[in-house]
Amino acid sequence: MNFTEHLIIAVDFDGTIVEDAYPQIGKPMIFAIETLKKLQEKGHRLILWTYRSGSRLDEAVAFCEENGVHFYAVNKSFPEETFSNDMSRKIHADLFIDDRNIGGFLGWGEIYQMLTNTNPAEIEKKKSFFDFFK
């Protein structure tokens, strides 16, 4: 697959974007927010694909939006899709990022590197006070 084209990427929340603390929201996984924002900047469509529903889902979406990650769709293939018992709940995506993958979660640095063919250290970091003396 050519990862330079725009992809639809389904991303799990608990254990993937944040540490698993369900029903609470855990701490963000290292590089999760930065990586998701970079993928969005490159034109990829992100779908939040999670077990959460109702108010717990609303909390997860709000957490992501407060951190600058906005999803194309949430638990569906496209924003206008409505759930029906006539259709599969499975969503359409090119890639699924989930902590329940065979082999476990790779980590956001490795995922970013795989999708962009770049070094994960290129993810922009906030400057610290000491960076001004370099």
Buried (B, 14 or more C-beta within 10 A) or exposed (E): EEBEEEBBBBBBBBBBBBBEEBEEBBEBBEBBBBBBBBBBEEEBBBBBBBEBEEEBBEBBBEBBEEBEBEBBBBBBBEEEEEEEEEEEEEBEBBBBBBBEEEEEBBBBBEBBBEBBEEEBEEBEEEEEEEEEEE
